[in-house]
Amino acid sequence: MTVIFEPSRTHPTGTDRLRGKIAIVTGAGQGIGRATARRLGSEGATVIAADMSDLAADRTLNELRSAGWPAEKFVGDLMVYEQCAALVAFAIEKFGRLDILVNNVGGATDLKPYDQWDPQAIQDEMNRSILPTLWCCRAALPHMIAQRYGRIVNVGAESARNGLWDRAPYNAGKGAVFALTTSLARENAPFGIACNCVSPGPTETERDRLVERGIRTKDASKSEYRVELSRKMMSIVPMNRSGRSEEHAAAIAFMASDDVGHITGQILSAGGGMNML
């Protein structure tokens, strides 16, 4: 028997627990970021959907506004600190405060053994995996400290803990996200700021024609190589299925809310892996 998990059974959407909060969601144009923008909006937050793709950011913005939820968009390259500072400045200028920062940018762009990676590709993968989170936190923290309140939710990856195959540079970058999370949690707890991390395991994805990013190894997603990788991934997931973006968004919404209480510095395993077993 297959049990379908429904996030709304754990905490219904539309319950206003984020009413009045101003939230930035990075990488909001697709996948987990897009689902998170919708989830935060449904719970009452005003969402700034940030993405490198104008088309993707605009799509999310239109979805939010069509549902009657207040939202804005920001388009920029968040691997550049000045763009992250501009994003935070946009939120402060528009709304006077910033309560929630969801750092979702980043994702594995290739899958292959580490000895086959070119040095420049390694650096690019590391930059993509850690710099947007590093820079956005640096830009947002002075404002959160001044208002004595903030919720930072970073998106990590279980592969950084379970050593999942053929993505060493990505794993290294996401491992840095873990370290940043725990460091900022301890430093900023006295200012009423909670900093936590949701760490997804394998997640269902679909080809997004607006955003041409993601895995480019072995020509096609149905290659024998990719099928074998998928089999290996499922072998270490206790529920033996991929997660869904909406499930991760539900976890992020909890950590972005006041329900998180004094929980800070935590890495939430979403989907599981051998660190659980």
Phi, psi and chi 1 to 4 in degrees:
 res  aa     phi    psi   chi1   chi2   chi3   chi4
   1 MET       -  130.3  175.6 -179.5  177.0      -
   2 THR   -95.1  124.4  -59.7      -      -      -
   3 VAL   -98.1  122.7  177.0      -      -      -
   4 ILE   -92.5  119.4  -57.8  -61.5      -      -
   5 PHE   -79.1  129.7  175.8   83.7      -      -
   6 GLU  -117.6  107.9 -175.4   62.1   51.0      -
   7 PRO   -53.0  -33.3  -26.0   34.1      -      -
   8 SER   -67.0  -14.5   61.4      -      -      -
   9 ARG   -74.9  -24.2  -68.0  177.8 -175.6  170.5
  10 THR   -87.6  -35.1   62.3      -      -      -
  11 HIS  -158.7  108.9 -160.0  -62.8      -      -
  12 PRO   -58.7  142.8  -20.5   31.7      -      -
  13 THR   -72.2  162.3   60.2      -      -      -
  14 GLY    74.8   20.7      -      -      -      -
  15 THR   -96.6    3.1   52.0      -      -      -
  16 ASP    66.8   21.1  -77.0   -2.5      -      -
  17 ARG   -72.5  -11.2   65.7  173.9  169.1  177.0
  18 LEU  -110.5   14.8  -61.0  178.4      -      -
  19 ARG   -56.5  129.5  178.6   64.3   58.1 -171.1
  20 GLY    87.0   -5.7      -      -      -      -
  21 LYS   -86.0  144.8  -56.9  -61.7 -174.2 -174.4
  22 ILE  -105.9  123.9  -52.4  -58.3      -      -
  23 ALA  -127.1  136.1      -      -      -      -
  24 ILE  -102.9  131.4  -72.9  173.1      -      -
  25 VAL  -121.3  117.4  179.1      -      -      -
  26 THR   -89.6  153.9   72.1      -      -      -
  27 GLY    62.1   34.2      -      -      -      -
  28 ALA   -80.7    0.1      -      -      -      -
  29 GLY   -83.0   -9.8      -      -      -      -
  30 GLN  -158.5  165.8   64.9  170.2  -27.9      -
  31 GLY    53.0 -133.2      -      -      -      -
  32 ILE   -62.0  -39.3  -66.4  172.4      -      -
  33 GLY   -62.9  -42.3      -      -      -      -
  34 ARG   -65.1  -44.0 -174.1  179.8  173.1 -166.4
  35 ALA   -64.1  -37.3      -      -      -      -
  36 THR   -67.6  -41.4  -62.1      -      -      -
  37 ALA   -58.4  -43.0      -      -      -      -
  38 ARG   -65.8  -41.7  -68.4 -165.3  -62.6 -105.0
  39 ARG   -65.5  -46.0  179.1   73.4 -171.5 -139.1
  40 LEU   -64.6  -39.9  -60.6 -169.1      -      -
  41 GLY   -61.7  -41.1      -      -      -      -
  42 SER   -66.4  -22.6   76.8      -      -      -
  43 GLU   -98.2   10.8  -63.5 -157.5   20.3      -
  44 GLY   106.1   -5.6      -      -      -      -
  45 ALA   -75.1  149.3      -      -      -      -
  46 THR   -86.2  122.0  -64.0      -      -      -
  47 VAL  -110.2  132.7  175.8      -      -      -
  48 ILE  -102.8  109.9  -59.7  167.3      -      -
  49 ALA   -87.6  110.0      -      -      -      -
  50 ALA  -106.1  134.4      -      -      -      -
  51 ASP  -159.5  158.3 -157.9  -85.7      -      -
  52 MET   -75.7  -26.6 -177.2 -178.0  -70.9      -
  53 SER   -93.5  120.6  165.4      -      -      -
  54 ASP   -63.6  -42.2 -173.9   31.8      -      -
  55 LEU   -62.0  -43.9  -74.2  174.4      -      -
  56 ALA   -69.1  -42.3      -      -      -      -
  57 ALA   -62.0  -39.7      -      -      -      -
  58 ASP   -66.0  -38.4 -156.6   48.7      -      -
  59 ARG   -60.8  -47.5  175.6  179.7   59.9 -174.2
  60 THR   -64.0  -42.7  -60.3      -      -      -
  61 LEU   -56.5  -46.9  176.0   67.8      -      -
  62 ASN   -65.0  -36.6  -70.0  -25.8      -      -
  63 GLU   -62.3  -44.2  -71.8  174.7  -15.6      -
  64 LEU   -65.7  -48.1  -64.2  172.4      -      -
  65 ARG   -67.7  -34.2  -71.9 -178.0  171.5  175.4
  66 SER   -64.0  -29.4  -66.2      -      -      -
  67 ALA   -82.0   -3.6      -      -      -      -
  68 GLY    88.7   15.2      -      -      -      -
  69 TRP  -101.1  133.0  -55.7  -34.5      -      -
  70 PRO   -65.3  136.2   23.3  -32.6      -      -
  71 ALA  -160.3  156.4      -      -      -      -
  72 GLU  -136.0  170.1  -61.5  -72.2  -17.0      -
  73 LYS  -127.7  158.1   73.0  170.8 -177.3  178.4
  74 PHE  -141.1  131.7  179.8   91.8      -      -
  75 VAL  -115.6  124.0  177.4      -      -      -
  76 GLY  -176.5  167.5      -      -      -      -
  77 ASP   -93.2  103.8 -178.6   -3.0      -      -
  78 LEU   -82.2    7.4  -60.6 -177.3      -      -
  79 MET   -82.3   -3.4  -72.4 -170.0  -72.4      -
  80 VAL  -110.6  123.4  178.2      -      -      -
  81 TYR   -57.8  -40.7  175.1   73.2      -      -
  82 GLU   -60.2  -33.5  -72.3   75.0   14.9      -
  83 GLN   -70.6  -36.5  -68.5  -69.6  -62.1      -
  84 CYS   -66.3  -41.7  -62.9      -      -      -
  85 ALA   -62.7  -38.1      -      -      -      -
  86 ALA   -66.7  -36.8      -      -      -      -
  87 LEU   -62.2  -48.7  167.7   59.7      -      -
  88 VAL   -65.1  -41.5  171.8      -      -      -
  89 ALA   -61.0  -37.5      -      -      -      -
  90 PHE   -60.5  -44.9  174.5   77.2      -      -
  91 ALA   -63.1  -44.2      -      -      -      -
  92 ILE   -67.2  -43.3  -59.9  -59.6      -      -
  93 GLU   -65.3  -38.7  179.4  179.9   -6.4      -
  94 LYS   -77.6  -39.6 -166.1   80.1  177.8  176.3
  95 PHE  -124.0   -8.9  -57.9  107.2      -      -
  96 GLY    84.3   -3.6      -      -      -      -
  97 ARG  -164.5  168.7   61.3 -175.5  -66.6  115.5
  98 LEU  -140.6  117.2  174.1   61.1      -      -
  99 ASP  -101.2  -35.1  -57.1  -62.2      -      -
 100 ILE  -131.7  132.8  -61.5  163.1      -      -
 101 LEU  -125.8  116.1  170.7   63.1      -      -
 102 VAL  -106.7  112.3  178.5      -      -      -
 103 ASN   -94.0   95.8  -72.3  -53.8      -      -
 104 ASN  -110.2  -13.4  169.6   69.1      -      -
 105 VAL   -59.1  139.4  170.9      -      -      -
 106 GLY   125.8  148.4      -      -      -      -
 107 GLY   175.8  147.4      -      -      -      -
 108 ALA   -61.6  131.3      -      -      -      -
 109 THR  -104.6   -9.0   60.1      -      -      -
 110 ASP  -155.9  156.7 -149.5  -18.6      -      -
 111 LEU  -133.7  111.4  -62.7  175.2      -      -
 112 LYS  -169.6  159.3   56.2 -171.4  175.3 -174.4
 113 PRO   -56.4  146.0  -25.8   35.6      -      -
 114 TYR   -58.3  -34.9 -174.1   57.1      -      -
 115 ASP   -68.8  -10.1   63.0  -76.0      -      -
 116 GLN   -98.0   -2.2  -63.6  177.9   21.1      -
 117 TRP   -80.9  136.6  -76.8   74.8      -      -
 118 ASP   -75.1  146.7  -65.9  -30.1      -      -
 119 PRO   -54.3  -41.4  -29.9   36.9      -      -
 120 GLN   -66.7  -37.2 -175.0   59.3   53.1      -
 121 ALA   -65.3  -36.1      -      -      -      -
 122 ILE   -61.9  -47.6  -67.6  170.6      -      -
 123 GLN   -63.5  -41.9 -177.0  168.2  -31.5      -
 124 ASP   -61.7  -43.0  -68.4  -15.6      -      -
 125 GLU   -65.3  -41.9 -170.9   84.6  -15.0      -
 126 MET   -63.4  -45.5  -74.3  -74.5  -66.7      -
 127 ASN   -58.7  -45.4  -72.9  -11.7      -      -
 128 ARG   -64.3  -34.1  174.6 -178.8  163.2   87.9
 129 SER   -81.4  -27.1  -62.2      -      -      -
 130 ILE  -120.9  -35.6 -178.1   58.6      -      -
 131 LEU   -61.5  -44.9  -74.7 -176.8      -      -
 132 PRO   -58.9  -39.1  -26.8   37.6      -      -
 133 THR   -68.4  -44.8  -60.3      -      -      -
 134 LEU   -59.1  -49.4 -159.8   68.6      -      -
 135 TRP   -72.3  -40.2  -66.8  149.2      -      -
 136 CYS   -66.3  -38.2  -77.3      -      -      -
 137 CYS   -62.3  -43.7  -74.4      -      -      -
 138 ARG   -63.0  -38.3  173.8   60.6 -175.7   82.8
 139 ALA   -71.9  -35.9      -      -      -      -
 140 ALA   -84.5  -31.8      -      -      -      -
 141 LEU   -59.5  -42.2  -86.1  168.5      -      -
 142 PRO   -56.4  -36.5  -27.4   36.5      -      -
 143 HIS   -72.6  -41.4  -58.4  -79.3      -      -
 144 MET   -66.5  -38.9  -68.9 -177.7  170.3      -
 145 ILE   -63.8  -42.7  -70.1  170.0      -      -
 146 ALA   -63.6  -35.5      -      -      -      -
 147 GLN   -91.0   -3.1   68.5 -168.2   18.8      -
 148 ARG    58.0   41.1  -66.3  -61.5 -166.1  -92.2
 149 TYR  -165.9  141.8  179.8   89.0      -      -
 150 GLY   179.6  153.6      -      -      -      -
 151 ARG  -130.5  115.8  -62.3  -72.2 -178.9  -95.4
 152 ILE  -110.7  125.1  -63.6  173.9      -      -
 153 VAL  -122.6  113.1 -172.5      -      -      -
 154 ASN   -94.8  148.0  -62.0  -34.1      -      -
 155 VAL  -105.8  116.1  176.5      -      -      -
 156 GLY  -100.0 -143.4      -      -      -      -
 157 ALA  -162.7  132.7      -      -      -      -
 158 GLU   -62.6  -23.9  -82.4  -57.1  -84.9      -
 159 SER   -63.3  -21.6   59.7      -      -      -
 160 ALA   -71.4  -20.9      -      -      -      -
 161 ARG  -101.7  -31.5  -64.2 -157.4  -78.5 -167.7
 162 ASN  -102.0    2.9   60.0   34.7      -      -
 163 GLY    64.8   33.8      -      -      -      -
 164 LEU   -53.2  146.6 -158.9   60.5      -      -
 165 TRP   -62.6  146.6  -61.7  -95.5      -      -
 166 ASP    62.9   32.4  -69.7   -5.8      -      -
 167 ARG  -147.5   42.4   60.4 -168.4   78.1 -160.0
 168 ALA   -57.7  -45.5      -      -      -      -
 169 PRO   -63.1  -40.0  -23.6   35.3      -      -
 170 TYR   -63.1  -45.7  171.6   72.5      -      -
 171 ASN   -59.8  -40.3  -69.6  -10.3      -      -
 172 ALA   -63.3  -42.3      -      -      -      -
 173 GLY   -64.8  -42.1      -      -      -      -
 174 LYS   -71.6  -28.8  -71.6  -59.6 -173.3  179.4
 175 GLY   -62.7  -36.5      -      -      -      -
 176 ALA   -65.4  -34.6      -      -      -      -
 177 VAL   -62.1  -41.3  170.2      -      -      -
 178 PHE   -58.2  -48.4  -68.0  168.0      -      -
 179 ALA   -63.9  -40.1      -      -      -      -
 180 LEU   -63.0  -42.0 -178.6   67.2      -      -
 181 THR   -57.5  -51.1  -61.6      -      -      -
 182 THR   -68.7  -35.4   53.5      -      -      -
 183 SER   -65.8  -47.3  -64.2      -      -      -
 184 LEU   -69.2  -31.8  -64.6 -174.8      -      -
 185 ALA   -60.9  -47.3      -      -      -      -
 186 ARG   -68.7  -42.0 -171.9  170.9  -65.2  -81.6
 187 GLU   -63.8  -37.1  -75.5 -177.5   11.6      -
 188 ASN  -108.9   -0.5  -65.5  -73.1      -      -
 189 ALA   -56.1  -38.2      -      -      -      -
 190 PRO   -62.5  -14.7  -24.2   35.5      -      -
 191 PHE  -101.6   13.2  -53.9  112.4      -      -
 192 GLY    76.5   22.7      -      -      -      -
 193 ILE  -107.0  124.2  -61.0  167.7      -      -
 194 ALA  -102.0  132.3      -      -      -      -
 195 CYS  -127.0  114.8 -176.9      -      -      -
 196 ASN  -132.7  173.8  -69.7  -69.6      -      -
 197 CYS  -136.8  132.4  178.7      -      -      -
 198 VAL   -99.1  127.6  172.0      -      -      -
 199 SER  -117.0   90.6  180.0      -      -      -
 200 PRO   -68.5  146.3  -19.8   33.6      -      -
 201 GLY   -90.4 -155.9      -      -      -      -
 202 PRO   -54.8  133.7  -25.7   34.7      -      -
 203 THR  -129.4  137.3  -57.8      -      -      -
 204 GLU   -62.0  130.4  -70.6 -179.9    7.4      -
 205 THR  -133.7  158.1   58.2      -      -      -
 206 GLU  -134.2  153.0   58.4 -176.3   28.3      -
 207 ARG   -61.5  126.0 -173.2  171.4 -179.2   81.8
 208 ASP  -106.9  110.3 -167.6  -30.4      -      -
 209 ARG   -69.6  -20.0  -64.4 -175.2 -178.3  -81.5
 210 LEU   -79.4  -26.3  -75.1 -176.3      -      -
 211 VAL  -127.8   97.5 -173.0      -      -      -
 212 GLU   -85.1   79.2  -66.1  -65.6  -26.1      -
 213 ARG  -130.9  176.2  -56.4  177.0 -168.0  155.1
 214 GLY   106.6 -163.0      -      -      -      -
 215 ILE   -64.3  131.9  -54.4  -56.2      -      -
 216 ARG  -125.8   13.7   55.6  177.5  177.8  -93.9
 217 THR   -80.9  145.8  -81.2      -      -      -
 218 LYS    59.9   29.1  -61.4  -66.4 -177.5 -177.9
 219 ASP    71.4  -45.3  -61.3  -33.2      -      -
 220 ALA  -144.5  149.4      -      -      -      -
 221 SER   -68.0  -17.0   61.2      -      -      -
 222 LYS  -101.1   13.5  -60.9  -58.1 -177.3 -176.9
 223 SER   -64.1  158.6   67.8      -      -      -
 224 GLU   -58.6  -36.6  -69.7 -175.8   11.5      -
 225 TYR   -59.6  -49.1  176.8   82.4      -      -
 226 ARG   -67.5  -37.6  -68.8  -69.8  -52.5  -77.1
 227 VAL   -62.1  -42.4  169.4      -      -      -
 228 GLU   -66.8  -40.8  177.2   61.2   15.1      -
 229 LEU   -60.4  -41.8  -84.9 -177.5      -      -
 230 SER   -62.8  -41.1  178.9      -      -      -
 231 ARG   -60.9  -43.2 -173.4 -163.8   65.9   77.4
 232 LYS   -63.2  -41.9  -71.6  179.5  178.2  178.8
 233 MET   -60.6  -47.6  -74.6 -168.7  -69.1      -
 234 MET   -64.8  -25.6  -72.5  -58.4  102.8      -
 235 SER   -67.2  -18.2   72.3      -      -      -
 236 ILE  -111.5    8.2   61.3  172.5      -      -
 237 VAL  -100.4  116.5  175.7      -      -      -
 238 PRO   -54.8  -39.4  -28.4   36.4      -      -
 239 MET   -86.0   -1.8  -72.2 -165.5  174.0      -
 240 ASN    56.8   40.3 -164.2   37.0      -      -
 241 ARG  -155.2  159.1   70.2  165.6  175.1   85.5
 242 SER   -74.3  153.4  -65.4      -      -      -
 243 GLY   -79.4  171.8      -      -      -      -
 244 ARG  -117.8  149.2  -64.6 -167.3  -66.1  -86.5
 245 SER   -55.0  -37.4  -65.1      -      -      -
 246 GLU   -65.7  -31.9  -69.7   73.9   17.3      -
 247 GLU   -68.4  -43.3  -68.4  175.0  -47.6      -
 248 HIS   -64.4  -37.8  -59.3  -42.4      -      -
 249 ALA   -62.8  -35.9      -      -      -      -
 250 ALA   -63.7  -41.4      -      -      -      -
 251 ALA   -66.0  -41.6      -      -      -      -
 252 ILE   -63.1  -40.6  -69.5  168.3      -      -
 253 ALA   -61.8  -39.4      -      -      -      -
 254 PHE   -60.0  -48.2  162.1   69.7      -      -
 255 MET   -69.5  -21.0  -71.2 -173.4  162.8      -
 256 ALA   -85.4   -9.3      -      -      -      -
 257 SER  -100.0  172.6   75.6      -      -      -
 258 ASP   -74.5  -11.7  -70.4  -20.5      -      -
 259 ASP   -60.9  -21.4  -74.9  -10.6      -      -
 260 VAL   -65.6  -22.2   79.8      -      -      -
 261 GLY    58.4 -127.4      -      -      -      -
 262 HIS   -99.6   17.4   71.2  -36.9      -      -
 263 ILE   -75.2  122.2  -61.2  170.9      -      -
 264 THR  -153.2  154.6 -167.3      -      -      -
 265 GLY    75.9   17.4      -      -      -      -
 266 GLN   -98.0  145.3  -61.3  -55.8  -58.9      -
 267 ILE  -109.5  104.6  -44.7  -63.2      -      -
 268 LEU   -86.4  117.0  173.9   64.3      -      -
 269 SER   -74.5  112.9  174.3      -      -      -
 270 ALA  -109.0   98.9      -      -      -      -
 271 GLY   116.4  -24.1      -      -      -      -
 272 GLY    86.6  176.6      -      -      -      -
 273 GLY   169.7 -172.3      -      -      -      -
 274 MET   -71.7  -14.2   65.4 -173.6 -168.2      -
 275 ASN   -67.6  -18.3   60.4  -68.3      -      -
 276 MET   -87.9  -22.7  -71.4 -178.7   57.0      -
 277 LEU   -91.1      -  -56.5  178.4      -      -
